């Protein structure tokens, strides 16, 4: 079964990706900048990987864009997913 967040199920090919070494958990989203390479992690699984495309002025919402077939994704700071910046 794929990990779930809300009503979204993640494809097994994304959920099964190993977590990257050299990554830093970013709890304070004001530190995120456009173009930062990041991945989202939920319940121990990487759920999305891409780049910060945009964020709200108060940094409570970020939009991520991937180079692959998974398109653009929005994340809320209050969600259970964690944001990890790839160094």
C-alpha positions in Angstrom: 0.0 0.0 0.0 1.3 3.5 -0.9 1.8 6.1 1.8 -1.0 8.6 2.0 -1.4 12.2 3.0 -5.0 13.4 3.0 -6.7 12.2 -0.2 -3.4 11.8 -2.2 -1.8 8.4 -2.8 1.8 8.5 -4.0 3.0 6.2 -6.8 5.1 3.3 -5.5 8.1 4.5 -7.6 8.3 7.7 -5.6 7.4 6.2 -2.2 10.1 3.6 -2.5 12.9 6.1 -3.3 15.6 6.0 -0.6 16.2 9.2 1.5 19.2 11.2 0.4 22.3 11.7 2.5 23.5 15.2 2.8 20.0 16.5 3.3 18.8 18.9 6.0 15.3 19.0 7.6 13.9 22.5 7.1 11.3 23.3 9.8 11.4 27.1 9.3 10.1 27.5 5.7 11.2 31.2 5.7 14.7 29.8 5.0 13.6 28.1 1.8 14.4 30.0 -1.4 13.2 29.6 -5.0 15.3 27.0 -6.8 16.2 25.1 -3.7 16.3 21.4 -4.4 14.1 19.6 -1.8 12.1 16.5 -1.2 9.0 15.9 1.0 9.0 13.1 3.5 5.9 11.6 5.2 5.9 8.7 7.7 9.5 7.7 6.7 8.9 7.8 3.0 9.9 10.3 0.4 6.7 11.4 -1.3 7.9 14.1 -3.7 11.2 15.4 -5.1 11.7 18.7 -6.9 12.6 22.4 -6.7 11.0 25.2 -4.8 9.0 27.0 -7.5 7.2 29.6 -5.4 6.0 30.3 -1.9 3.6 32.7 -0.1 4.9 35.8 1.6 4.4 34.2 5.1 6.0 31.0 3.9 3.1 28.8 5.0 2.6 27.4 1.5 5.2 26.3 -1.0 4.9 25.1 -4.6 7.3 22.5 -5.8 8.1 21.6 -9.4 9.7 18.4 -10.6 11.5 17.7 -13.8 9.6 14.4 -14.2 6.1 13.4 -15.0 4.7 14.3 -11.6 4.2 18.0 -12.3 3.8 20.8 -9.7 2.8 20.2 -6.1 1.6 22.4 -3.3 2.5 21.8 0.4 1.1 23.5 3.5 3.4 24.0 6.5 0.7 22.6 8.8 0.7 19.3 6.8 2.4 16.2 8.2 5.0 16.2 5.5 8.5 17.3 6.2 10.7 19.4 3.8 14.3 18.3 3.4 16.8 20.5 1.5 19.3 18.6 -0.6 22.8 20.0 0.0 
